[in-house]
Amino acid sequence: MFVPSVRTNSSGPSWAGGNTAGTSLSVNNTFYVVNSSSTIATINAALAAGDNLLFTPGIYQYASTINVTKADTKIIGLGFATIIPTAGQTTINVADVNGVNISG
């Protein structure tokens, strides 16, 4: 999994001027792959253990909050991964930590 570095004051594709800066992460060792059978308890346990999240395409309806507490956590959605709160809660809560990247 390649995670591009944050860009500021820029426009256009990052690769137009050469290689894109970023970090390569192993999907096997550092990501919990979220699918339709994943529960909030499992997701939060994976995050607490220091895993990143990779959401497969789909609609995810949860009645609890996903809690990100570790610095440099990556949460990536493939396709149209959609998270819907069903109890009026915050969908994802990010603690006061640096480097969290949520993208889709």
Secondary structure, DSSP 8 states (H G I E B T S, - for coil): -EEE----S--S-GGGGSS--EEE--HHHHEEEE-TT--HHHHHHHHHTT-EEEE-SEEEEESS-EEE-STT-EEEE-SSEEEEESSS--SEEE-S-S--EEE-
